[in-house]
């Protein structure tokens, strides 16, 4: 299956195009516009109609980024009449460490002093979710991590963890910045697994998974 993956949940906007295990295109872009995305698809030698599915990072993440990404993914899926898959942002970040053997914690800014947090395990090139996506205060995350004696990898926005004095813990391994983003190529790979399992999303029902619902001010 040829799957197009889109990610605009964080500051890095990216796309990825795969054909099963083969990577056909992978790049960052300035904004999430359908015309630019299809340009890179065509540059990879793939006709739009030959895409088998579209996957998108569905949250958590920035409000405007998620809204734009989902709108574009829905438009492409409906225009091309292809199935759509929503991929959790934290899972796409964790996929950067798919080749480790062990446990990983993914942390992403939520709002104020709260963070999105989830635990995953990797073994044999497969990713397993160990917790749901949670929203926690930094001190709660620090407390939980301090209780873990085994080796654990941290990815995402980990600067706060380092600042809380856990940066010197020998059992904590910090992923590089390059491995802490939910890249479009990871979204495509995870989307492939979903679509192959028959877990396509309804384009009309798929909505962003915000860590907090956005606040709107009413003007009169």
NUKE-603008 format. One line per field, with one value per residue: residue in three letters; x, y, z of N, C-alpha, C in turn. Coordinates in pm, 1 decimal, m for minus. Layout:
BEGIN
kelum = c(ALA:...)
n.xx = c(X:...)
n.yy = c(Y:...)
n.zz = c(Z:...)
ca.xx = c(X:...)
ca.yy = c(Y:...)
ca.zz = c(Z:...)
c.xx = c(X:...)
c.yy = c(Y:...)
c.zz = c(Z:...)
END
This chain:
BEGIN
kelum = c(UNK:UNK:UNK:UNK:UNK:UNK:UNK:UNK:UNK:UNK:UNK:UNK:UNK:UNK:UNK:UNK:UNK:UNK:UNK:UNK:UNK:UNK:UNK:UNK:UNK:UNK:UNK:UNK:UNK:UNK:UNK:UNK:UNK:UNK:UNK:UNK:UNK:UNK:UNK:UNK:UNK:UNK:UNK:UNK:UNK:UNK:UNK:UNK:UNK:UNK:UNK:UNK:UNK:UNK:UNK:UNK:UNK:UNK:UNK:UNK:UNK:UNK:UNK:UNK:UNK:UNK:UNK:UNK:UNK:UNK:UNK:UNK:UNK:UNK:UNK:UNK:UNK:UNK:UNK:UNK:UNK:UNK:UNK:UNK:UNK:UNK:UNK:UNK:UNK:UNK:UNK:UNK:UNK:UNK:UNK:UNK:UNK:UNK:UNK:UNK:UNK:UNK:UNK:UNK:UNK:UNK:UNK:UNK:UNK:UNK:UNK:UNK:UNK:UNK:UNK:UNK:UNK:UNK:UNK:UNK:UNK:UNK:UNK:UNK:UNK:UNK:UNK:UNK:UNK:UNK:UNK:UNK:UNK:UNK:UNK:UNK:UNK:UNK:UNK:UNK:UNK:UNK:UNK:UNK:UNK:UNK:UNK:UNK:UNK:UNK:UNK:UNK:UNK:UNK:UNK:UNK:UNK:UNK:UNK:UNK:UNK:UNK:UNK:UNK:UNK:UNK:UNK:UNK:UNK:UNK:UNK:UNK:UNK:UNK:UNK:UNK:UNK:UNK:UNK:UNK:UNK:UNK:UNK:UNK:UNK:UNK:UNK:UNK:UNK:UNK:UNK:UNK:UNK:UNK:UNK:UNK:UNK:UNK:UNK:UNK:UNK:UNK:UNK:UNK:UNK:UNK:UNK:UNK:UNK:UNK:UNK:UNK:UNK:UNK:UNK:UNK:UNK:UNK:UNK:UNK)
n.xx = c(83.1:48.5:105.5:32.8:165.6:95.9:211.5:150.8:145.5:329.4:599.9:749.7:664.2:579.6:596.8:544.3:590.1:515.9:570.7:459.6:728.1:910.5:1052.7:929.3:917.4:1020.3:1007.0:1040.5:811.4:700.1:436.4:112.3:m18.0:m229.0:m154.3:126.6:197.6:113.0:284.2:530.8:461.6:421.7:679.0:805.5:739.5:487.1:149.9:m135.2:m372.3:m274.6:m211.7:m283.4:m389.2:m438.1:m273.6:m273.8:m131.0:m309.6:m320.8:m219.0:m130.8:m40.4:m306.0:m376.8:m209.0:m292.5:m555.7:m522.8:m375.6:m549.3:m764.6:m650.4:m570.9:m819.0:m941.8:m776.2:m809.8:m1083.7:m1107.9:m945.0:m1072.9:m990.2:m899.6:m875.8:m657.4:m623.3:m352.0:m205.9:m21.3:184.3:248.2:357.4:589.7:717.9:772.4:1010.1:1200.6:1181.4:1354.9:1485.6:1528.2:1316.2:1173.1:996.9:934.5:719.6:697.4:515.9:454.5:166.7:m29.6:28.4:162.6:144.8:178.1:160.2:171.1:295.1:357.3:553.6:648.6:917.5:1005.0:1170.5:1140.2:881.3:613.8:461.3:188.7:185.6:50.3:m241.2:m275.0:m186.5:m246.3:m41.1:102.0:432.5:577.4:452.5:513.7:790.9:803.0:697.2:885.5:1110.8:1067.7:1120.8:1343.3:1464.5:1612.3:1507.4:1392.9:1363.1:1167.5:1071.5:951.0:1177.6:1324.9:1237.3:1238.1:1509.1:1583.2:1472.9:1645.3:1678.7:1839.3:2087.1:2044.8:2136.6:1983.1:1811.9:1767.8:1816.0:1654.4:1774.4:1706.8:1634.7:1503.9:1269.7:1035.7:709.4:727.3:613.4:672.4:675.0:410.4:293.3:383.8:267.1:5.6:m27.0:m28.2:m266.8:m460.0:m421.3:m519.4:m781.6:m877.3:m977.1:m1059.5:m1358.8:m1389.6:m1559.4:m1608.1:m1363.0:m1164.0:m947.2:m733.9:m713.8:m510.0:m615.5:m929.1:m964.3:m991.1:m1238.9:m1304.7:m1589.4:m1705.2:m1882.5)
n.yy = c(m120.4:220.1:490.2:815.2:1033.5:1292.2:1553.9:1809.0:1876.3:1980.8:2224.0:2155.0:2088.6:1823.7:1573.6:1238.8:967.6:638.6:306.6:30.9:m98.5:61.8:380.3:650.9:927.2:1195.7:1478.9:1811.1:2085.2:2424.0:2502.7:2352.4:2277.9:2148.0:2156.7:2186.1:1952.3:1754.4:1813.0:1709.4:1443.1:1386.0:1438.7:1218.8:1035.9:930.5:899.6:1091.7:943.5:693.5:671.6:491.7:548.4:795.5:937.8:1107.8:1313.2:1327.9:1444.6:1473.4:1829.3:2144.7:2380.9:2525.4:2395.9:2123.9:2154.3:2258.1:2048.9:1825.1:1920.4:1941.8:1675.1:1543.2:1664.7:1577.8:1298.3:1270.4:1391.8:1225.1:994.7:803.2:593.1:715.3:769.6:841.5:930.0:901.6:1168.4:1140.2:875.8:874.6:1016.6:840.7:637.8:703.7:577.6:310.3:100.7:42.1:m167.4:m184.6:47.2:354.1:698.6:951.3:1295.5:1593.4:1937.8:2073.5:2278.1:2577.4:2471.0:2203.8:1878.4:1659.1:1306.7:978.6:625.3:384.9:69.9:m93.5:m358.2:m594.7:m441.3:m352.6:m149.9:m92.6:24.0:137.3:295.5:509.8:827.8:1083.5:1373.0:1566.8:1737.7:1875.7:1808.1:1576.2:1399.3:1390.0:1273.5:1018.3:917.1:911.3:691.7:477.1:221.7:75.9:98.9:369.2:540.4:882.7:1100.8:1382.4:1688.2:1732.5:1902.5:2024.2:1809.2:1755.1:1993.0:1957.3:1808.9:1544.4:1485.2:1370.0:1113.0:780.6:581.0:700.8:777.6:1019.6:1111.9:1246.2:1576.0:1549.1:1309.9:1352.4:1443.9:1428.4:1300.1:1312.7:1080.2:881.3:895.1:805.1:535.7:432.0:482.5:308.1:59.8:84.3:113.8:m124.5:m295.7:m248.3:m19.6:235.1:584.3:780.3:1042.8:1259.2:1244.8:1238.5:1419.2:1673.1:1566.3:1727.2:1820.7:1993.6:2149.0:2409.0:2755.9:2991.4:3329.2:3530.3:3780.5:4082.5)
n.zz = c(0.0:m80.8:114.4:219.2:450.3:683.6:891.5:1112.0:1370.7:1545.7:1564.3:1345.8:1024.9:820.1:556.4:443.7:222.7:153.7:22.7:125.5:294.6:171.0:135.7:m34.9:m49.2:157.7:349.6:489.9:510.1:446.8:496.6:538.0:274.5:23.6:m247.6:m245.1:m117.0:m298.9:m504.7:m417.3:m406.0:m676.8:m765.1:m665.4:m846.2:m839.3:m920.6:m824.8:m804.2:m753.5:m489.4:m195.7:50.5:311.2:587.5:901.7:1157.6:1446.2:1693.6:2041.3:2011.8:1859.6:1839.0:1597.1:1416.5:1420.5:1335.9:1075.7:955.7:970.4:820.9:566.1:519.5:525.5:307.2:94.5:113.7:62.3:m189.9:m345.9:m301.8:m109.5:172.3:513.2:789.6:1131.9:1332.3:1651.3:1792.4:1989.4:1959.5:1705.4:1754.2:1930.2:1752.5:1631.8:1780.4:1729.4:1688.5:1921.3:2213.1:2456.5:2695.2:2648.4:2715.9:2615.8:2583.9:2558.8:2517.3:2674.2:2805.7:2985.0:3283.6:3223.9:3067.5:2783.8:2803.7:2759.6:2776.4:2603.0:2456.9:2290.1:2078.3:1883.8:1653.0:1665.7:1790.2:2102.9:2281.1:2614.2:2793.3:2801.7:2630.9:2843.3:3050.1:3238.3:3520.6:3535.0:3765.6:3847.4:3642.7:3672.9:3925.9:3873.4:3689.3:3848.2:4003.1:3846.9:3790.1:3590.1:3256.3:3055.8:2771.5:2682.1:2491.9:2288.3:2427.9:2638.6:2794.1:3031.5:3207.6:3233.5:3358.1:3604.8:3748.2:3675.3:3469.8:3507.7:3579.6:3546.4:3433.6:3262.9:2929.7:2689.8:2398.7:2088.1:1953.2:1686.2:1690.0:1817.1:1709.5:1550.5:1274.1:930.9:788.2:982.5:1058.8:824.2:821.6:1056.1:992.7:778.6:912.1:1053.2:846.4:706.8:893.3:877.8:1003.4:925.1:939.3:974.8:759.5:809.3:1077.7:1208.8:1427.5:1573.7:1841.0:2106.0:2387.6:2568.0:2542.2:2306.6:2395.2:2327.7:2264.3:2288.7:2082.8:2072.5)
ca.xx = c(0.0:116.2:40.5:83.0:154.0:108.5:224.6:165.4:107.3:432.1:658.7:804.7:560.9:648.5:519.0:616.3:518.0:577.4:509.4:492.8:847.8:995.4:1026.5:927.4:941.4:1024.3:1056.8:969.9:753.7:674.5:297.1:41.4:m106.8:m245.7:m79.7:268.1:209.7:100.5:404.8:632.3:413.4:450.5:824.9:845.0:697.6:360.4:30.4:m224.1:m470.3:m208.5:m202.1:m383.4:m447.0:m381.8:m266.6:m244.4:m112.6:m439.5:m312.7:m225.4:m40.7:m86.6:m443.2:m382.9:m140.3:m379.3:m672.7:m481.4:m335.3:m665.5:m844.0:m583.0:m578.1:m957.6:m966.0:m706.0:m872.8:m1214.3:m1087.3:m888.0:m1157.9:m901.6:m923.3:m803.2:m623.0:m571.1:m241.4:m172.0:106.7:286.8:287.8:445.5:719.9:777.2:816.1:1149.5:1285.9:1125.1:1458.8:1543.5:1463.6:1290.0:1060.4:1018.1:835.0:709.4:646.6:488.9:389.7:21.1:m61.6:75.6:265.1:103.9:240.0:108.4:265.6:255.4:464.1:551.0:754.9:962.5:1073.2:1167.1:1094.6:738.9:582.0:345.8:146.0:175.6:m48.6:m313.4:m220.6:m224.2:m206.6:12.3:193.1:570.8:624.0:397.3:595.0:920.8:783.8:680.2:1011.7:1208.0:1038.4:1159.6:1484.6:1516.6:1645.5:1394.4:1424.9:1272.3:1164.2:976.4:996.4:1235.8:1409.8:1189.5:1282.1:1651.2:1591.6:1426.5:1749.4:1683.8:1927.7:2205.5:2007.5:2200.3:1886.3:1734.4:1836.4:1742.9:1662.6:1814.6:1597.5:1593.4:1420.6:1164.8:928.2:617.6:746.5:514.9:708.6:627.6:264.4:260.5:408.1:164.6:m119.9:m30.2:m69.8:m409.3:m542.2:m410.6:m601.7:m920.1:m913.5:m989.9:m1143.8:m1460.7:m1340.2:m1652.0:m1607.7:m1227.7:m1138.5:m820.7:m730.6:m644.5:m489.8:m716.7:m1013.8:m928.0:m1084.2:m1278.1:m1367.5:m1703.4:m1702.9:m2014.0)
ca.yy = c(0.0:350.4:574.7:950.3:1076.6:1436.4:1593.8:1951.9:1886.2:2057.1:2332.4:2099.0:2035.7:1730.2:1472.4:1117.2:879.9:505.8:194.0:m71.7:m62.5:147.7:523.8:715.0:1070.9:1240.1:1615.7:1911.7:2189.0:2548.0:2503.3:2229.2:2303.4:2029.5:2172.0:2158.5:1810.6:1675.3:1837.0:1613.1:1311.5:1372.5:1432.6:1081.6:950.6:867.4:975.1:1110.6:835.0:569.1:667.1:400.1:598.9:916.4:933.4:1241.0:1325.3:1378.3:1509.5:1616.5:1919.0:2282.8:2393.0:2562.6:2293.7:2007.6:2191.2:2266.5:1917.9:1739.9:1973.8:1905.6:1528.7:1508.6:1710.4:1487.8:1166.3:1275.5:1422.6:1107.6:880.4:706.2:584.8:809.0:718.9:937.4:871.1:980.4:1239.7:1082.4:747.6:905.9:1052.8:717.0:554.0:735.8:486.9:178.4:m2.8:11.4:m275.1:m132.1:135.8:494.7:795.4:1063.2:1413.6:1702.8:2050.1:2084.8:2418.2:2624.4:2382.3:2065.9:1811.9:1532.5:1203.7:839.8:526.0:286.4:m28.5:m134.8:m488.0:m659.5:m349.0:m324.3:m54.3:m129.3:129.4:89.7:378.8:605.7:963.2:1146.5:1512.7:1572.6:1844.5:1832.0:1744.2:1440.4:1320.1:1372.1:1176.9:884.3:873.6:886.3:560.5:373.9:187.0:23.5:196.6:422.3:647.8:996.4:1173.4:1493.6:1808.9:1677.4:2001.6:2043.0:1694.6:1778.8:2105.1:1912.5:1732.3:1403.5:1470.8:1291.1:975.6:692.1:493.3:780.6:805.8:1126.7:1110.0:1371.6:1656.9:1492.9:1192.4:1395.5:1506.7:1332.6:1320.7:1258.3:944.2:793.6:895.9:716.5:397.0:393.2:482.6:183.8:m46.6:103.1:87.3:m268.0:m365.8:m209.2:82.9:365.4:679.8:851.8:1179.9:1356.6:1233.8:1253.3:1554.2:1680.7:1522.6:1829.5:1789.6:2078.9:2211.4:2549.7:2854.4:3091.9:3448.6:3576.0:3925.0:4138.3)
ca.zz = c(0.0:m83.1:213.5:236.2:589.0:706.3:1031.6:1141.3:1511.7:1616.8:1485.0:1221.8:936.2:731.2:486.8:407.9:130.7:156.1:m47.2:225.0:371.8:90.4:147.9:m166.0:m31.8:297.4:350.0:568.2:426.1:520.0:540.2:504.3:161.9:m60.0:m373.3:m219.3:m83.9:m420.5:m583.9:m374.7:m446.8:m819.4:m778.6:m633.0:m956.5:m804.9:m955.8:m710.0:m796.5:m712.9:m343.8:m142.2:174.2:370.4:733.6:955.4:1302.3:1490.6:1823.5:2073.3:1942.3:1854.4:1790.3:1455.5:1337.9:1406.9:1256.4:935.9:907.5:949.8:710.2:441.7:503.7:490.4:170.2:3.1:118.0:m3.3:m331.4:m411.2:m266.1:m44.1:316.9:598.8:923.1:1228.6:1409.1:1769.8:1780.5:2077.7:1900.6:1592.4:1812.8:1982.2:1640.7:1602.4:1858.7:1706.4:1683.5:2052.4:2286.8:2589.4:2725.0:2619.1:2759.8:2522.1:2654.1:2466.3:2584.4:2665.6:2828.7:3115.1:3339.9:3200.7:2953.2:2735.0:2845.3:2734.1:2778.4:2495.9:2457.7:2157.0:2077.0:1753.7:1549.6:1680.4:1895.9:2184.5:2372.9:2752.3:2863.0:2719.2:2636.0:2969.3:3068.9:3374.5:3557.6:3523.6:3889.1:3851.2:3550.7:3737.8:4034.3:3814.4:3630.4:3955.7:4061.5:3751.4:3807.6:3464.8:3153.0:2982.2:2678.4:2683.4:2364.9:2285.7:2498.0:2761.3:2861.1:3168.0:3287.2:3264.0:3451.8:3736.1:3813.5:3635.5:3354.0:3541.5:3613.1:3449.0:3367.4:3168.5:2803.8:2622.7:2252.5:2026.7:1900.6:1557.2:1715.4:1909.2:1633.3:1488.1:1130.7:838.9:746.6:1089.1:1048.6:711.8:861.1:1152.3:918.3:702.2:1003.4:1082.6:728.6:676.9:992.0:856.6:1101.8:861.0:1010.5:898.9:740.5:866.3:1223.8:1264.4:1477.6:1647.2:1980.8:2184.1:2529.1:2630.2:2442.5:2288.4:2449.0:2230.9:2320.9:2210.2:2064.2:2037.0)
c.xx = c(86.1:39.6:111.3:59.1:179.6:120.9:244.3:128.7:205.9:490.6:718.2:691.4:629.3:550.8:607.9:529.2:589.7:501.0:548.4:616.8:939.1:954.4:1037.7:957.1:936.4:1083.6:979.3:920.4:719.9:531.7:224.9:m63.7:m109.2:m162.9:67.3:289.9:206.6:218.6:512.0:591.2:447.4:600.4:877.7:802.8:566.8:244.8:m61.7:m319.3:m408.9:m180.7:m314.5:m448.6:m372.2:m384.9:m224.6:m225.7:m234.6:m437.6:m260.5:m122.2:m98.4:m224.9:m447.7:m316.9:m227.2:m498.6:m637.6:m445.7:m453.4:m751.6:m783.4:m592.7:m718.5:m987.2:m901.1:m774.2:m1006.4:m1201.5:m1038.6:m971.7:m1074.0:m930.5:m829.5:m777.6:m572.3:m469.0:m211.5:m31.7:216.6:336.9:382.8:583.8:790.8:833.7:959.2:1245.3:1241.9:1229.6:1529.0:1473.6:1439.4:1171.7:1096.5:902.8:837.0:637.7:630.5:416.0:239.0:m15.8:m18.3:183.6:226.1:163.7:159.0:214.8:209.9:378.0:443.0:663.1:791.1:1037.4:1058.7:1115.6:946.1:715.5:457.2:313.8:127.7:77.0:m127.4:m235.5:m275.3:m181.7:m166.8:92.1:335.1:618.1:570.4:476.5:730.8:910.5:772.1:811.5:1115.5:1187.6:1082.7:1309.1:1546.7:1542.7:1518.6:1440.5:1318.8:1281.7:1057.7:1035.1:1051.1:1319.5:1367.9:1232.8:1428.4:1665.9:1548.6:1525.8:1757.0:1778.9:2049.3:2172.1:2057.9:2101.2:1798.4:1819.2:1754.3:1764.3:1706.1:1692.0:1544.6:1501.7:1303.7:1050.5:838.8:619.5:638.0:545.2:664.8:475.1:220.0:275.8:303.5:27.2:m136.2:m79.3:m218.9:m496.8:m538.2:m495.9:m749.5:m969.4:m914.9:m1085.1:m1248.6:m1414.2:m1430.7:m1646.9:m1470.2:m1203.2:m1008.5:m835.4:m647.1:m622.9:m585.3:m802.1:m976.4:m1035.8:m1113.5:m1340.5:m1479.1:m1701.7:m1840.7:m1995.1)
c.yy = c(124.7:446.1:708.8:993.2:1225.2:1463.4:1743.8:1978.4:1968.4:2161.3:2283.5:2034.7:1945.4:1633.8:1352.1:1032.8:746.6:410.3:70.4:m27.3:34.4:294.0:588.2:864.1:1103.3:1379.8:1700.5:2019.2:2310.1:2555.6:2383.9:2255.4:2182.4:2037.3:2138.8:2010.6:1725.6:1697.6:1734.2:1469.7:1286.3:1366.3:1293.1:983.9:879.1:956.7:982.8:993.4:701.9:562.8:579.0:448.8:721.0:901.6:1070.8:1233.3:1396.8:1441.6:1414.1:1698.2:2059.0:2290.2:2420.9:2457.1:2171.6:2037.2:2195.9:2131.8:1827.5:1788.4:1933.1:1755.7:1484.8:1546.3:1617.0:1351.5:1165.7:1303.3:1300.4:982.2:766.4:703.4:676.5:745.2:833.4:869.7:958.4:1041.5:1175.0:949.4:769.2:948.0:926.9:631.1:586.0:637.8:341.6:66.7:m26.7:m111.9:m222.8:m38.4:279.5:577.5:910.7:1177.5:1526.4:1812.9:2045.4:2232.1:2454.3:2530.0:2235.7:2011.7:1689.2:1426.1:1065.9:751.2:425.2:186.7:m64.7:m266.4:m548.7:m571.0:m320.1:m235.2:m99.4:m15.3:70.2:170.7:457.9:736.3:1029.9:1292.9:1528.0:1700.1:1788.5:1758.9:1601.6:1347.4:1288.9:1266.8:1034.7:832.3:840.0:750.0:445.7:346.8:134.3:133.2:240.1:539.1:756.5:1070.1:1281.3:1615.7:1769.6:1778.3:2020.8:1930.9:1711.9:1887.4:2067.0:1820.0:1586.3:1378.9:1384.4:1147.5:880.1:601.6:568.5:812.9:907.5:1119.8:1246.2:1444.8:1600.3:1372.4:1225.3:1467.4:1399.7:1344.9:1253.2:1116.2:843.4:783.2:802.8:570.0:347.2:391.4:356.7:68.4:m37.3:64.2:m60.5:m350.7:m328.7:m100.8:222.2:453.4:738.5:996.1:1285.3:1357.4:1257.7:1398.3:1555.4:1634.6:1623.7:1781.0:1872.1:2134.9:2358.2:2641.3:2958.7:3209.3:3492.4:3727.1:3972.3:4270.9)
c.zz = c(0.0:7.6:222.1:380.0:603.8:855.3:1041.6:1286.3:1592.9:1522.4:1353.8:1142.7:834.3:666.3:459.6:317.9:126.4:65.1:33.1:303.7:296.9:106.0:9.9:m158.1:116.1:299.8:449.6:473.2:512.1:571.8:480.0:395.5:69.1:m187.7:m354.4:m190.5:m210.0:m514.9:m547.6:m408.3:m593.0:m846.4:m748.4:m741.2:m932.8:m847.5:m834.0:m693.0:m753.1:m562.9:m290.6:m13.7:223.8:522.1:784.5:1105.8:1358.8:1629.5:1930.3:1996.0:1940.8:1789.9:1641.1:1367.4:1314.7:1317.8:1107.6:877.5:879.2:834.1:576.2:415.3:463.6:345.6:68.8:m2.6:43.9:m152.2:m407.9:m387.2:m208.0:105.4:395.4:734.5:1009.1:1317.8:1530.6:1758.8:1865.2:2023.7:1782.7:1640.9:1861.7:1869.9:1597.1:1669.5:1842.4:1712.3:1816.5:2109.3:2427.7:2594.3:2691.6:2674.0:2660.9:2592.3:2552.9:2541.8:2565.7:2681.2:2969.1:3166.0:3324.8:3071.6:2913.3:2762.0:2810.9:2736.5:2666.2:2519.0:2314.7:2169.3:1938.4:1642.2:1553.4:1801.6:1969.7:2279.5:2512.4:2834.5:2759.6:2717.3:2761.8:2969.1:3214.9:3395.7:3557.6:3648.2:3902.3:3760.2:3613.3:3848.8:3980.3:3758.0:3737.0:4020.9:3971.3:3764.1:3678.3:3362.8:3078.3:2894.9:2688.3:2550.4:2372.0:2352.4:2634.7:2840.1:3006.1:3260.1:3327.6:3369.9:3593.1:3805.5:3776.3:3519.5:3379.7:3580.9:3505.8:3377.1:3267.0:3046.2:2726.9:2471.9:2201.0:1973.5:1769.2:1573.2:1807.9:1839.9:1568.7:1335.7:1046.1:796.9:852.8:1086.9:935.5:752.1:960.3:1086.7:835.7:789.3:1033.4:964.0:690.6:771.9:979.2:950.2:1039.7:941.4:916.9:882.6:802.5:1019.0:1285.9:1303.8:1556.6:1792.3:2059.2:2327.0:2614.2:2518.3:2430.2:2344.2:2342.0:2306.2:2227.7:2204.1:2019.4:1963.8)
END
